Amino acid sequence: MEEENIPEQINLTVSLRGTREVRANYQIFRLTGLLDAFSEPAFRKVIGKYIDDGPPNLILVLAQIDFIDSSGLGALVQLVKQAKTAGGSLQIVTNPRVTQTVKLVRLEKFLSLQPTMEIALENLKKK
């Protein structure tokens, strides 16, 4: 059994908040709020730094995201590329609203959308 980590609060913007947990070979980010043009610069900068600091395998839990726009989608694409360059991966646990937005631009496979945290964790074990 893995030891329990206390989630670390990460301050992004007034409209986007979250926590970060670091495990042996991955990081989990649980975000809530809006991933839009206002929050995107801080989101990309903060998560990008955590990718660089490692471990480079990330799970973004966006199940509590109320809204995502094209800026948010662009940031997710950049972070997936950054994680791959660092030798890791980025998976997104989503909700119907986020999934619908991602599918509109046909990025569901590239962004590695997962319906549950359990499936995302299983995918990490396959690596």
PyMOL commands that set and color helices and strands:
alter all, ss='L'
color gray80, all
select helices_A, chain A and resi 40-53+70-85+96-104+117-125
alter helices_A, ss='H'
color red, helices_A
select strands_A, chain A and resi 8-13+16-22+27-35+58-68+90-93+113-114
alter strands_A, ss='S'
color yellow, strands_A
deselect
rebuild
show_as cartoon
